[in-house]
Each structure stands twice: as C-alpha cells, then as structure tokens.
Amino acid sequence: MTDDQIQERLNARPGWTLKDDKWLVKKYRFPQYMKGIEFVQQTAMSAEALNHHPMISIEYRLVTISVTTWSEGGITALDFELTDRCDRLYGAMCGTD
Amino acid sequence: MTDDQIQERLNARPGWTLKDDKWLVKKYRFPQYMKGIEFVQQTAMSAEALNHHPMISIEYRLVTISVTTWSEGGITALDFELTDRCDRLYGAMCGTD
C-alpha cells in the first residue's frame, strides 16, 4: 500500500494515526474500566477471526490499539479491516467516539 | 516499602522484576491467544475488586502486567497483593509458570 493510499484511508478514519511508518494507532477511552476490558475481549475475538492480532495496551480506562502486518513490514488492507472492526465495536458499545 | 523489603518479596516471586524503581513487571506466556485474553479479563476483575489497576499489554500470546501505586510514587504492599493474584490466576489457568 502506498503512502498516499494509507493517508487517504487515515483521513477517513478519525482518531487513527500512523506511527513509525508501520503502525496504525488509536486510543479509545471508556466510561468504566470493565467496559474497556469488554472492548479488548471483543477486539481479540475479531482479531482471532481475521487471524490478525493487534498490540493492545490497557491503562485504566484508556485502551490503545496498534496494528501492523509483520509479514509485509508495513500497513496492508488487512490492517484497515481491523481498524474498522475496532471502530464498529467501540461505536456499538459507547456511541461515536 | 524499603528497597530491601521490595527485593525480599521479589526474590520470593519468580518472574517479577523491578523496573525504574517503581514498577513490578512480569511477562506471562499463553498456549493460545484467547487464553491470554481470558487471563486479562480475570486480572481486570481482580484489579477492580482491589481498586488497584495494573498496566496490561497484549502482544499476541504474551501478556505483560506492570503494577505500581501512583498515589505513593512507588511500590506498596497492595502491589504485591496484585502480583500474587496474577500468579494464582495464571497458575489456575496454565499450571506453574
């Protein structure tokens, strides 16, 4: 995927940023701690279904998702599939972010 | 808690290390991805019960737990209570580590 293609897709996805040219990163904030944990669990199930696993970090009510395609050394369409699933899950749980 | 007290407790807890003088850190490895996610969920429930929340990071089947007591700027007995709960949870799920 070219830099332009990545930037175009990022522009359409609020909150997602590119880090070190190979990570798509977004921070999600939750009203309760266990809500964030539920989001992590559902994201993980989605990741298993795609066989594409993000890095996840949990700092109290803040959950950070970072995705990349190791085998390609950068961003692929699969990464954006995962970003969209995360956004849909968050939207379903917490409304728009 | 003095450095000696911390070191003594760390010696009795395999896998736990001290980082930057204020974090207790341990990495847990899981046979399946979703097993690690289950561990995270159970750890989170334990953290809620203690009202003491660790940092958690998930990199595929590797889960890293980092605990500190922000209000004290370092390690307290409560941190070791959480380390022990994590170890017991992991032991119950995966046997000894």
N, CA and C atoms of all chains as a GROMACS GRO file, in nm:
protein
  582
    1MET      N    1   0.085  -0.119   0.000
    1MET     CA    2   0.000   0.000   0.000
    1MET      C    3   0.089   0.125   0.000
    2THR      N    4   0.064   0.220  -0.090
    2THR     CA    5   0.149   0.340  -0.098
    2THR      C    6   0.117   0.436   0.015
    3ASP      N    7   0.208   0.531   0.039
    3ASP     CA    8   0.186   0.631   0.143
    3ASP      C    9   0.057   0.709   0.118
    4ASP      N   10   0.031   0.742  -0.009
    4ASP     CA   11  -0.091   0.817  -0.042
    4ASP      C   12  -0.216   0.737  -0.009
    5GLN      N   13  -0.213   0.610  -0.043
    5GLN     CA   14  -0.328   0.524  -0.014
    5GLN      C   15  -0.352   0.516   0.137
    6ILE      N   16  -0.242   0.503   0.212
    6ILE     CA   17  -0.255   0.496   0.358
    6ILE      C   18  -0.311   0.626   0.411
    7GLN      N   19  -0.258   0.738   0.364
    7GLN     CA   20  -0.303   0.869   0.414
    7GLN      C   21  -0.450   0.893   0.383
    8GLU      N   22  -0.490   0.851   0.263
    8GLU     CA   23  -0.630   0.869   0.224
    8GLU      C   24  -0.723   0.791   0.318
    9ARG      N   25  -0.684   0.669   0.347
    9ARG     CA   26  -0.767   0.588   0.437
    9ARG      C   27  -0.764   0.643   0.580
   10LEU      N   28  -0.649   0.692   0.622
   10LEU     CA   29  -0.640   0.751   0.757
   10LEU      C   30  -0.732   0.872   0.768
   11ASN      N   31  -0.733   0.954   0.664
   11ASN     CA   32  -0.817   1.075   0.666
   11ASN      C   33  -0.965   1.041   0.688
   12ALA      N   34  -1.004   0.923   0.641
   12ALA     CA   35  -1.144   0.882   0.654
   12ALA      C   36  -1.173   0.813   0.787
   13ARG      N   37  -1.068   0.800   0.871
   13ARG     CA   38  -1.085   0.726   0.997
   13ARG      C   39  -1.037   0.809   1.115
   14PRO      N   40  -1.126   0.891   1.171
   14PRO     CA   41  -1.088   0.982   1.280
   14PRO      C   42  -1.023   0.908   1.397
   15GLY      N   43  -0.916   0.966   1.449
   15GLY     CA   44  -0.852   0.910   1.568
   15GLY      C   45  -0.737   0.817   1.538
   16TRP      N   46  -0.734   0.761   1.417
   16TRP     CA   47  -0.625   0.671   1.380
   16TRP      C   48  -0.506   0.752   1.329
   17THR      N   49  -0.388   0.718   1.378
   17THR     CA   50  -0.267   0.787   1.332
   17THR      C   51  -0.164   0.684   1.289
   18LEU      N   52  -0.070   0.729   1.206
   18LEU     CA   53   0.039   0.643   1.160
   18LEU      C   54   0.160   0.668   1.249
   19LYS      N   55   0.221   0.560   1.297
   19LYS     CA   56   0.338   0.573   1.385
   19LYS      C   57   0.454   0.493   1.327
   20ASP      N   58   0.571   0.554   1.321
   20ASP     CA   59   0.692   0.486   1.271
   20ASP      C   60   0.670   0.422   1.133
   21ASP      N   61   0.583   0.482   1.054
   21ASP     CA   62   0.558   0.435   0.916
   21ASP      C   63   0.501   0.295   0.905
   22LYS      N   64   0.474   0.230   1.019
   22LYS     CA   65   0.426   0.092   1.005
   22LYS      C   66   0.320   0.050   1.106
   23TRP      N   67   0.280   0.144   1.192
   23TRP     CA   68   0.175   0.112   1.288
   23TRP      C   69   0.055   0.206   1.268
   24LEU      N   70  -0.064   0.151   1.271
   24LEU     CA   71  -0.186   0.231   1.283
   24LEU      C   72  -0.225   0.227   1.431
   25VAL      N   73  -0.242   0.344   1.490
   25VAL     CA   74  -0.263   0.352   1.636
   25VAL      C   75  -0.385   0.436   1.668
   26LYS      N   76  -0.465   0.386   1.762
   26LYS     CA   77  -0.577   0.467   1.812
   26LYS      C   78  -0.598   0.441   1.961
   27LYS      N   79  -0.631   0.547   2.033
   27LYS     CA   80  -0.660   0.535   2.176
   27LYS      C   81  -0.810   0.549   2.197
   28TYR      N   82  -0.869   0.455   2.266
   28TYR     CA   83  -1.012   0.458   2.297
   28TYR      C   84  -1.030   0.479   2.448
   29ARG      N   85  -1.119   0.571   2.481
   29ARG     CA   86  -1.142   0.599   2.622
   29ARG      C   87  -1.281   0.545   2.662
   30PHE      N   88  -1.291   0.488   2.780
   30PHE     CA   89  -1.415   0.423   2.824
   30PHE      C   90  -1.468   0.484   2.953
   31PRO      N   91  -1.600   0.482   2.969
   31PRO     CA   92  -1.659   0.540   3.090
   31PRO      C   93  -1.631   0.456   3.214
   32GLN      N   94  -1.619   0.324   3.195
   32GLN     CA   95  -1.583   0.237   3.309
   32GLN      C   96  -1.469   0.142   3.267
   33TYR      N   97  -1.390   0.106   3.366
   33TYR     CA   98  -1.276   0.017   3.340
   33TYR      C   99  -1.320  -0.114   3.273
   34MET      N  100  -1.424  -0.179   3.326
   34MET     CA  101  -1.464  -0.309   3.273
   34MET      C  102  -1.524  -0.300   3.132
   35LYS      N  103  -1.572  -0.182   3.096
   35LYS     CA  104  -1.620  -0.159   2.960
   35LYS      C  105  -1.501  -0.167   2.863
   36GLY      N  106  -1.390  -0.109   2.902
   36GLY     CA  107  -1.269  -0.117   2.822
   36GLY      C  108  -1.221  -0.262   2.807
   37ILE      N  109  -1.233  -0.337   2.915
   37ILE     CA  110  -1.191  -0.478   2.913
   37ILE      C  111  -1.282  -0.559   2.820
   38GLU      N  112  -1.411  -0.527   2.821
   38GLU     CA  113  -1.505  -0.594   2.731
   38GLU      C  114  -1.469  -0.563   2.585
   39PHE      N  115  -1.432  -0.438   2.560
   39PHE     CA  116  -1.388  -0.398   2.425
   39PHE      C  117  -1.263  -0.478   2.384
   40VAL      N  118  -1.171  -0.495   2.476
   40VAL     CA  119  -1.049  -0.572   2.447
   40VAL      C  120  -1.086  -0.716   2.411
   41GLN      N  121  -1.179  -0.773   2.487
   41GLN     CA  122  -1.218  -0.911   2.461
   41GLN      C  123  -1.284  -0.925   2.323
   42GLN      N  124  -1.370  -0.832   2.291
   42GLN     CA  125  -1.439  -0.840   2.161
   42GLN      C  126  -1.342  -0.811   2.046
   43THR      N  127  -1.251  -0.718   2.068
   43THR     CA  128  -1.148  -0.691   1.967
   43THR      C  129  -1.063  -0.816   1.944
   44ALA      N  130  -1.030  -0.885   2.052
   44ALA     CA  131  -0.948  -1.005   2.043
   44ALA      C  132  -1.021  -1.114   1.964
   45MET      N  133  -1.151  -1.128   1.985
   45MET     CA  134  -1.228  -1.229   1.912
   45MET      C  135  -1.230  -1.195   1.762
   46SER      N  136  -1.244  -1.067   1.732
   46SER     CA  137  -1.240  -1.022   1.594
   46SER      C  138  -1.101  -1.049   1.534
   47ALA      N  139  -0.998  -1.024   1.610
   47ALA     CA  140  -0.861  -1.046   1.564
   47ALA      C  141  -0.836  -1.195   1.536
   48GLU      N  142  -0.890  -1.282   1.622
   48GLU     CA  143  -0.877  -1.425   1.600
   48GLU      C  144  -0.946  -1.466   1.471
   49ALA      N  145  -1.065  -1.409   1.448
   49ALA     CA  146  -1.141  -1.443   1.328
   49ALA      C  147  -1.065  -1.402   1.202
   50LEU      N  148  -0.996  -1.289   1.210
   50LEU     CA  149  -0.916  -1.240   1.096
   50LEU      C  150  -0.777  -1.304   1.092
   51ASN      N  151  -0.741  -1.372   1.198
   51ASN     CA  152  -0.604  -1.418   1.221
   51ASN      C  153  -0.504  -1.303   1.202
   52HIS      N  154  -0.539  -1.191   1.264
   52HIS     CA  155  -0.456  -1.071   1.253
   52HIS      C  156  -0.466  -0.998   1.387
   53HIS      N  157  -0.358  -1.002   1.465
   53HIS     CA  158  -0.366  -0.962   1.606
   53HIS      C  159  -0.299  -0.829   1.633
   54PRO      N  160  -0.372  -0.735   1.687
   54PRO     CA  161  -0.312  -0.604   1.718
   54PRO      C  162  -0.233  -0.611   1.848
   55MET      N  163  -0.148  -0.512   1.870
   55MET     CA  164  -0.097  -0.490   2.006
   55MET      C  165  -0.204  -0.411   2.081
   56ILE      N  166  -0.225  -0.450   2.206
   56ILE     CA  167  -0.327  -0.384   2.287
   56ILE      C  168  -0.263  -0.342   2.418
   57SER      N  169  -0.283  -0.216   2.458
   57SER     CA  170  -0.238  -0.180   2.593
   57SER      C  171  -0.354  -0.116   2.668
   58ILE      N  172  -0.359  -0.149   2.796
   58ILE     CA  173  -0.468  -0.104   2.882
   58ILE      C  174  -0.408  -0.023   2.997
   59GLU      N  175  -0.441   0.105   3.001
   59GLU     CA  176  -0.401   0.191   3.113
   59GLU      C  177  -0.528   0.245   3.173
   60TYR      N  178  -0.577   0.177   3.273
   60TYR     CA  179  -0.704   0.208   3.337
   60TYR      C  180  -0.815   0.216   3.231
   61ARG      N  181  -0.878   0.331   3.210
   61ARG     CA  182  -0.991   0.335   3.118
   61ARG      C  183  -0.952   0.374   2.975
   62LEU      N  184  -0.822   0.370   2.948
   62LEU     CA  185  -0.770   0.405   2.816
   62LEU      C  186  -0.712   0.279   2.750
   63VAL      N  187  -0.766   0.243   2.635
   63VAL     CA  188  -0.719   0.124   2.563
   63VAL      C  189  -0.656   0.169   2.430
   64THR      N  190  -0.531   0.129   2.409
   64THR     CA  191  -0.462   0.166   2.285
   64THR      C  192  -0.448   0.043   2.195
   65ILE      N  193  -0.493   0.058   2.072
   65ILE     CA  194  -0.483  -0.048   1.972
   65ILE      C  195  -0.378  -0.008   1.868
   66SER      N  196  -0.284  -0.098   1.841
   66SER     CA  197  -0.181  -0.073   1.739
   66SER      C  198  -0.178  -0.191   1.644
   67VAL      N  199  -0.192  -0.161   1.514
   67VAL     CA  200  -0.195  -0.272   1.417
   67VAL      C  201  -0.090  -0.254   1.308
   68THR      N  202  -0.033  -0.365   1.267
   68THR     CA  203   0.061  -0.367   1.156
   68THR      C  204   0.059  -0.506   1.096
   69THR      N  205   0.114  -0.520   0.977
   69THR     CA  206   0.126  -0.653   0.916
   69THR      C  207   0.273  -0.692   0.915
   70TRP      N  208   0.313  -0.771   1.014
   70TRP     CA  209   0.453  -0.809   1.030
   70TRP      C  210   0.510  -0.870   0.903
   71SER      N  211   0.430  -0.959   0.843
   71SER     CA  212   0.483  -1.035   0.728
   71SER      C  213   0.512  -0.945   0.609
   72GLU      N  214   0.451  -0.825   0.605
   72GLU     CA  215   0.473  -0.731   0.494
   72GLU      C  216   0.561  -0.614   0.537
   73GLY      N  217   0.594  -0.608   0.668
   73GLY     CA  218   0.678  -0.498   0.716
   73GLY      C  219   0.610  -0.362   0.707
   74GLY      N  220   0.480  -0.360   0.708
   74GLY     CA  221   0.410  -0.231   0.699
   74GLY      C  222   0.260  -0.248   0.700
   75ILE      N  223   0.190  -0.148   0.646
   75ILE     CA  224   0.043  -0.145   0.651
   75ILE      C  225  -0.017  -0.211   0.527
   76THR      N  226  -0.118  -0.292   0.550
   76THR     CA  227  -0.191  -0.355   0.439
   76THR      C  228  -0.341  -0.333   0.457
   77ALA      N  229  -0.418  -0.378   0.359
   77ALA     CA  230  -0.564  -0.364   0.366
   77ALA      C  231  -0.619  -0.437   0.489
   78LEU      N  232  -0.553  -0.544   0.528
   78LEU     CA  233  -0.597  -0.620   0.644
   78LEU      C  234  -0.593  -0.535   0.771
   79ASP      N  235  -0.494  -0.447   0.779
   79ASP     CA  236  -0.486  -0.359   0.896
   79ASP      C  237  -0.607  -0.267   0.903
   80PHE      N  238  -0.648  -0.216   0.788
   80PHE     CA  239  -0.764  -0.127   0.787
   80PHE      C  240  -0.893  -0.204   0.813
   81GLU      N  241  -0.896  -0.330   0.775
   81GLU     CA  242  -1.012  -0.414   0.811
   81GLU      C  243  -1.023  -0.420   0.964
   82LEU      N  244  -0.909  -0.435   1.030
   82LEU     CA  245  -0.910  -0.443   1.176
   82LEU      C  246  -0.945  -0.308   1.240
   83THR      N  247  -0.892  -0.198   1.185
   83THR     CA  248  -0.928  -0.066   1.241
   83THR      C  249  -1.080  -0.046   1.234
   84ASP      N  250  -1.139  -0.088   1.124
   84ASP     CA  251  -1.283  -0.065   1.107
   84ASP      C  252  -1.364  -0.151   1.203
   85ARG      N  253  -1.316  -0.272   1.225
   85ARG     CA  254  -1.387  -0.357   1.322
   85ARG      C  255  -1.378  -0.296   1.463
   86CYS      N  256  -1.261  -0.244   1.498
   86CYS     CA  257  -1.247  -0.180   1.630
   86CYS      C  258  -1.341  -0.061   1.643
   87ASP      N  259  -1.346   0.022   1.539
   87ASP     CA  260  -1.434   0.139   1.544
   87ASP      C  261  -1.581   0.098   1.555
   88ARG      N  262  -1.619  -0.008   1.482
   88ARG     CA  263  -1.758  -0.053   1.490
   88ARG      C  264  -1.790  -0.107   1.629
   89LEU      N  265  -1.697  -0.183   1.686
   89LEU     CA  266  -1.718  -0.235   1.821
   89LEU      C  267  -1.733  -0.121   1.921
   90TYR      N  268  -1.643  -0.024   1.910
   90TYR     CA  269  -1.649   0.089   2.003
   90TYR      C  270  -1.781   0.166   1.986
   91GLY      N  271  -1.817   0.188   1.860
   91GLY     CA  272  -1.943   0.258   1.833
   91GLY      C  273  -2.062   0.186   1.893
   92ALA      N  274  -2.063   0.053   1.879
   92ALA     CA  275  -2.174  -0.025   1.932
   92ALA      C  276  -2.178  -0.019   2.085
   93MET      N  277  -2.061  -0.009   2.147
   93MET     CA  278  -2.054  -0.008   2.294
   93MET      C  279  -2.074   0.131   2.353
   94CYS      N  280  -2.017   0.230   2.288
   94CYS     CA  281  -2.008   0.363   2.351
   94CYS      C  282  -2.063   0.476   2.265
   95GLY      N  283  -2.122   0.444   2.151
   95GLY     CA  284  -2.164   0.552   2.060
   95GLY      C  285  -2.043   0.600   1.982
   96THR      N  286  -2.058   0.708   1.907
   96THR     CA  287  -1.945   0.755   1.827
   96THR      C  288  -1.837   0.809   1.919
   97ASP      N  289  -1.713   0.802   1.874
   97ASP     CA  290  -1.603   0.846   1.959
   97ASP      C  291  -1.556   0.986   1.920
   98MET      N  292   0.763   0.126   5.145
   98MET     CA  293   0.834  -0.002   5.150
   98MET      C  294   0.982   0.021   5.112
   99THR      N  295   1.076  -0.030   5.193
   99THR     CA  296   1.219  -0.007   5.166
   99THR      C  297   1.266  -0.095   5.050
  100ASP      N  298   1.380  -0.057   4.992
  100ASP     CA  299   1.436  -0.135   4.882
  100ASP      C  300   1.459  -0.280   4.924
  101ASP      N  301   1.506  -0.298   5.049
  101ASP     CA  302   1.532  -0.434   5.097
  101ASP      C  303   1.403  -0.516   5.106
  102GLN      N  304   1.298  -0.450   5.154
  102GLN     CA  305   1.168  -0.520   5.165
  102GLN      C  306   1.117  -0.560   5.026
  103ILE      N  307   1.134  -0.467   4.932
  103ILE     CA  308   1.090  -0.497   4.795
  103ILE      C  309   1.170  -0.613   4.737
  104GLN      N  310   1.302  -0.607   4.756
  104GLN     CA  311   1.389  -0.711   4.698
  104GLN      C  312   1.358  -0.848   4.759
  105GLU      N  313   1.332  -0.849   4.888
  105GLU     CA  314   1.300  -0.975   4.956
  105GLU      C  315   1.172  -1.036   4.898
  106ARG      N  316   1.074  -0.952   4.877
  106ARG     CA  317   0.948  -1.003   4.821
  106ARG      C  318   0.964  -1.045   4.675
  107LEU      N  319   1.047  -0.969   4.601
  107LEU     CA  320   1.071  -1.007   4.461
  107LEU      C  321   1.140  -1.143   4.453
  108ASN      N  322   1.234  -1.167   4.544
  108ASN     CA  323   1.306  -1.295   4.543
  108ASN      C  324   1.212  -1.414   4.559
  109ALA      N  325   1.102  -1.390   4.630
  109ALA     CA  326   1.006  -1.498   4.656
  109ALA      C  327   0.904  -1.512   4.543
  110ARG      N  328   0.915  -1.426   4.441
  110ARG     CA  329   0.814  -1.425   4.333
  110ARG      C  330   0.881  -1.436   4.197
  111PRO      N  331   0.904  -1.559   4.152
  111PRO     CA  332   0.977  -1.580   4.026
  111PRO      C  333   0.910  -1.508   3.909
  112GLY      N  334   0.993  -1.444   3.827
  112GLY     CA  335   0.941  -1.381   3.705
  112GLY      C  336   0.913  -1.233   3.722
  113TRP      N  337   0.891  -1.190   3.845
  113TRP     CA  338   0.865  -1.048   3.869
  113TRP      C  339   0.996  -0.972   3.879
  114THR      N  340   1.003  -0.858   3.811
  114THR     CA  341   1.123  -0.774   3.817
  114THR      C  342   1.083  -0.630   3.851
  115LEU      N  343   1.180  -0.556   3.902
  115LEU     CA  344   1.158  -0.415   3.934
  115LEU      C  345   1.208  -0.331   3.818
  116LYS      N  346   1.126  -0.236   3.774
  116LYS     CA  347   1.165  -0.150   3.661
  116LYS      C  348   1.153  -0.004   3.702
  117ASP      N  349   1.256   0.075   3.674
  117ASP     CA  350   1.257   0.219   3.704
  117ASP      C  351   1.222   0.247   3.850
  118ASP      N  352   1.257   0.154   3.938
  118ASP     CA  353   1.237   0.173   4.083
  118ASP      C  354   1.091   0.183   4.126
  119LYS      N  355   0.996   0.173   4.032
  119LYS     CA  356   0.857   0.192   4.076
  119LYS      C  357   0.755   0.102   4.008
  120TRP      N  358   0.803   0.013   3.921
  120TRP     CA  359   0.710  -0.080   3.857
  120TRP      C  360   0.751  -0.223   3.889
  121LEU      N  361   0.652  -0.306   3.923
  121LEU     CA  362   0.672  -0.450   3.926
  121LEU      C  363   0.619  -0.504   3.794
  122VAL      N  364   0.704  -0.579   3.723
  122VAL     CA  365   0.669  -0.621   3.587
  122VAL      C  366   0.687  -0.773   3.571
  123LYS      N  367   0.589  -0.836   3.506
  123LYS     CA  368   0.604  -0.978   3.471
  123LYS      C  369   0.539  -1.005   3.336
  124LYS      N  370   0.605  -1.090   3.260
  124LYS     CA  371   0.550  -1.131   3.131
  124LYS      C  372   0.498  -1.274   3.143
  125TYR      N  373   0.374  -1.294   3.101
  125TYR     CA  374   0.312  -1.428   3.104
  125TYR      C  375   0.290  -1.474   2.960
  126ARG      N  376   0.329  -1.598   2.934
  126ARG     CA  377   0.312  -1.654   2.800
  126ARG      C  378   0.200  -1.757   2.801
  127PHE      N  379   0.117  -1.758   2.697
  127PHE     CA  380   0.000  -1.846   2.692
  127PHE      C  381   0.004  -1.938   2.570
  128PRO      N  382  -0.054  -2.057   2.585
  128PRO     CA  383  -0.055  -2.152   2.474
  128PRO      C  384  -0.147  -2.108   2.360
  129GLN      N  385  -0.255  -2.037   2.393
  129GLN     CA  386  -0.344  -1.982   2.289
  129GLN      C  387  -0.371  -1.835   2.319
  130TYR      N  388  -0.395  -1.762   2.210
  130TYR     CA  389  -0.423  -1.618   2.222
  130TYR      C  390  -0.540  -1.590   2.315
  131MET      N  391  -0.651  -1.662   2.296
  131MET     CA  392  -0.771  -1.631   2.375
  131MET      C  393  -0.754  -1.668   2.523
  132LYS      N  394  -0.661  -1.759   2.551
  132LYS     CA  395  -0.630  -1.791   2.690
  132LYS      C  396  -0.568  -1.668   2.758
  133GLY      N  397  -0.482  -1.601   2.687
  133GLY     CA  398  -0.422  -1.478   2.739
  133GLY      C  399  -0.527  -1.370   2.763
  134ILE      N  400  -0.623  -1.363   2.671
  134ILE     CA  401  -0.730  -1.264   2.685
  134ILE      C  402  -0.817  -1.295   2.807
  135GLU      N  403  -0.841  -1.425   2.830
  135GLU     CA  404  -0.917  -1.466   2.949
  135GLU      C  405  -0.842  -1.426   3.077
  136PHE      N  406  -0.711  -1.446   3.073
  136PHE     CA  407  -0.627  -1.405   3.188
  136PHE      C  408  -0.640  -1.255   3.211
  137VAL      N  409  -0.637  -1.177   3.104
  137VAL     CA  410  -0.651  -1.031   3.116
  137VAL      C  411  -0.785  -0.995   3.180
  138GLN      N  412  -0.890  -1.063   3.135
  138GLN     CA  413  -1.022  -1.033   3.190
  138GLN      C  414  -1.030  -1.066   3.339
  139GLN      N  415  -0.975  -1.180   3.377
  139GLN     CA  416  -0.979  -1.219   3.518
  139GLN      C  417  -0.890  -1.128   3.602
  140THR      N  418  -0.775  -1.091   3.548
  140THR     CA  419  -0.687  -0.998   3.618
  140THR      C  420  -0.759  -0.864   3.639
  141ALA      N  421  -0.831  -0.820   3.536
  141ALA     CA  422  -0.904  -0.693   3.544
  141ALA      C  423  -1.012  -0.699   3.653
  142MET      N  424  -1.080  -0.813   3.664
  142MET     CA  425  -1.184  -0.826   3.766
  142MET      C  426  -1.121  -0.821   3.906
  143SER      N  427  -1.006  -0.884   3.919
  143SER     CA  428  -0.933  -0.880   4.044
  143SER      C  429  -0.888  -0.737   4.076
  144ALA      N  430  -0.842  -0.667   3.973
  144ALA     CA  431  -0.796  -0.529   3.990
  144ALA      C  432  -0.911  -0.439   4.034
  145GLU      N  433  -1.028  -0.461   3.976
  145GLU     CA  434  -1.145  -0.382   4.014
  145GLU      C  435  -1.180  -0.407   4.161
  146ALA      N  436  -1.174  -0.534   4.200
  146ALA     CA  437  -1.208  -0.569   4.338
  146ALA      C  438  -1.111  -0.502   4.437
  147LEU      N  439  -0.984  -0.492   4.398
  147LEU     CA  440  -0.884  -0.426   4.483
  147LEU      C  441  -0.884  -0.274   4.465
  148ASN      N  442  -0.954  -0.227   4.363
  148ASN     CA  443  -0.944  -0.088   4.317
  148ASN      C  444  -0.798  -0.049   4.296
  149HIS      N  445  -0.726  -0.136   4.228
  149HIS     CA  446  -0.583  -0.115   4.202
  149HIS      C  447  -0.555  -0.176   4.065
  150HIS      N  448  -0.530  -0.089   3.966
  150HIS     CA  449  -0.532  -0.133   3.827
  150HIS      C  450  -0.392  -0.135   3.766
  151PRO      N  451  -0.350  -0.249   3.718
  151PRO     CA  452  -0.218  -0.259   3.655
  151PRO      C  453  -0.222  -0.204   3.513
  152MET      N  454  -0.104  -0.174   3.457
  152MET     CA  455  -0.095  -0.157   3.313
  152MET      C  456  -0.086  -0.298   3.253
  153ILE      N  457  -0.156  -0.318   3.144
  153ILE     CA  458  -0.157  -0.450   3.080
  153ILE      C  459  -0.125  -0.430   2.933
  154SER      N  460  -0.030  -0.509   2.881
  154SER     CA  461  -0.012  -0.504   2.736
  154SER      C  462  -0.019  -0.645   2.679
  155ILE      N  463  -0.078  -0.654   2.562
  155ILE     CA  464  -0.101  -0.784   2.497
  155ILE      C  465  -0.032  -0.782   2.362
  156GLU      N  466   0.068  -0.867   2.348
  156GLU     CA  467   0.134  -0.884   2.218
  156GLU      C  468   0.118  -1.030   2.180
  157TYR      N  469   0.016  -1.058   2.105
  157TYR     CA  470  -0.022  -1.194   2.069
  157TYR      C  471  -0.036  -1.281   2.196
  158ARG      N  472   0.047  -1.384   2.212
  158ARG     CA  473   0.026  -1.473   2.326
  158ARG      C  474   0.108  -1.434   2.449
  159LEU      N  475   0.164  -1.314   2.445
  159LEU     CA  476   0.245  -1.264   2.557
  159LEU      C  477   0.171  -1.149   2.624
  160VAL      N  478   0.145  -1.164   2.754
  160VAL     CA  479   0.074  -1.060   2.829
  160VAL      C  480   0.169  -1.005   2.936
  161THR      N  481   0.189  -0.873   2.935
  161THR     CA  482   0.277  -0.810   3.033
  161THR      C  483   0.195  -0.731   3.134
  162ILE      N  484   0.218  -0.760   3.261
  162ILE     CA  485   0.150  -0.690   3.370
  162ILE      C  486   0.251  -0.600   3.440
  163SER      N  487   0.216  -0.473   3.458
  163SER     CA  488   0.302  -0.378   3.528
  163SER      C  489   0.221  -0.311   3.638
  164VAL      N  490   0.270  -0.317   3.761
  164VAL     CA  491   0.194  -0.258   3.871
  164VAL      C  492   0.277  -0.158   3.948
  165THR      N  493   0.211  -0.054   3.991
  165THR     CA  494   0.272   0.047   4.077
  165THR      C  495   0.162   0.115   4.156
  166THR      N  496   0.199   0.189   4.260
  166THR     CA  497   0.100   0.266   4.334
  166THR      C  498   0.126   0.414   4.308
  167TRP      N  499   0.047   0.469   4.214
  167TRP     CA  500   0.067   0.608   4.172
  167TRP      C  501   0.064   0.703   4.289
  168SER      N  502  -0.032   0.680   4.381
  168SER     CA  503  -0.053   0.776   4.490
  168SER      C  504   0.066   0.780   4.584
  169GLU      N  505   0.148   0.673   4.583
  169GLU     CA  506   0.265   0.669   4.672
  169GLU      C  507   0.395   0.689   4.595
  170GLY      N  508   0.384   0.695   4.463
  170GLY     CA  509   0.505   0.714   4.381
  170GLY      C  510   0.600   0.597   4.385
  171GLY      N  511   0.549   0.479   4.416
  171GLY     CA  512   0.637   0.362   4.420
  171GLY      C  513   0.560   0.237   4.457
  172ILE      N  514   0.633   0.139   4.508
  172ILE     CA  515   0.576   0.007   4.538
  172ILE      C  516   0.522   0.000   4.679
  173THR      N  517   0.402  -0.057   4.692
  173THR     CA  518   0.344  -0.077   4.825
  173THR      C  519   0.298  -0.223   4.838
  174ALA      N  520   0.250  -0.257   4.957
  174ALA     CA  521   0.202  -0.393   4.982
  174ALA      C  522   0.088  -0.428   4.886
  175LEU      N  523   0.009  -0.328   4.848
  175LEU     CA  524  -0.104  -0.351   4.757
  175LEU      C  525  -0.054  -0.403   4.621
  176ASP      N  526   0.062  -0.355   4.578
  176ASP     CA  527   0.117  -0.403   4.451
  176ASP      C  528   0.148  -0.552   4.459
  177PHE      N  529   0.203  -0.593   4.574
  177PHE     CA  530   0.234  -0.736   4.586
  177PHE      C  531   0.108  -0.820   4.602
  178GLU      N  532   0.005  -0.763   4.658
  178GLU     CA  533  -0.124  -0.834   4.661
  178GLU      C  534  -0.169  -0.864   4.517
  179LEU      N  535  -0.152  -0.765   4.429
  179LEU     CA  536  -0.193  -0.783   4.289
  179LEU      C  537  -0.101  -0.882   4.216
  180THR      N  538   0.030  -0.875   4.242
  180THR     CA  539   0.120  -0.972   4.177
  180THR      C  540   0.079  -1.114   4.215
  181ASP      N  541   0.043  -1.132   4.342
  181ASP     CA  542   0.009  -1.267   4.387
  181ASP      C  543  -0.122  -1.316   4.325
  182ARG      N  544  -0.215  -1.224   4.310
  182ARG     CA  545  -0.341  -1.264   4.244
  182ARG      C  546  -0.316  -1.304   4.098
  183CYS      N  547  -0.229  -1.227   4.030
  183CYS     CA  548  -0.197  -1.261   3.891
  183CYS      C  549  -0.133  -1.400   3.884
  184ASP      N  550  -0.038  -1.425   3.973
  184ASP     CA  551   0.029  -1.555   3.972
  184ASP      C  552  -0.068  -1.669   4.000
  185ARG      N  553  -0.161  -1.646   4.094
  185ARG     CA  554  -0.258  -1.751   4.124
  185ARG      C  555  -0.350  -1.776   4.005
  186LEU      N  556  -0.394  -1.668   3.940
  186LEU     CA  557  -0.479  -1.682   3.821
  186LEU      C  558  -0.406  -1.760   3.712
  187TYR      N  559  -0.282  -1.721   3.688
  187TYR     CA  560  -0.206  -1.789   3.583
  187TYR      C  561  -0.186  -1.937   3.619
  188GLY      N  562  -0.153  -1.961   3.745
  188GLY     CA  563  -0.134  -2.099   3.790
  188GLY      C  564  -0.260  -2.183   3.770
  189ALA      N  565  -0.374  -2.123   3.802
  189ALA     CA  566  -0.501  -2.195   3.788
  189ALA      C  567  -0.532  -2.223   3.640
  190MET      N  568  -0.489  -2.133   3.553
  190MET     CA  569  -0.520  -2.148   3.411
  190MET      C  570  -0.418  -2.233   3.337
  191CYS      N  571  -0.293  -2.219   3.373
  191CYS     CA  572  -0.184  -2.277   3.291
  191CYS      C  573  -0.086  -2.362   3.371
  192GLY      N  574  -0.113  -2.387   3.498
  192GLY     CA  575  -0.015  -2.456   3.579
  192GLY      C  576   0.094  -2.359   3.619
  193THR      N  577   0.201  -2.409   3.678
  193THR     CA  578   0.308  -2.319   3.723
  193THR      C  579   0.377  -2.260   3.601
  194ASP      N  580   0.430  -2.138   3.619
  194ASP     CA  581   0.496  -2.070   3.507
  194ASP      C  582   0.646  -2.088   3.514
   0.00000   0.00000   0.00000
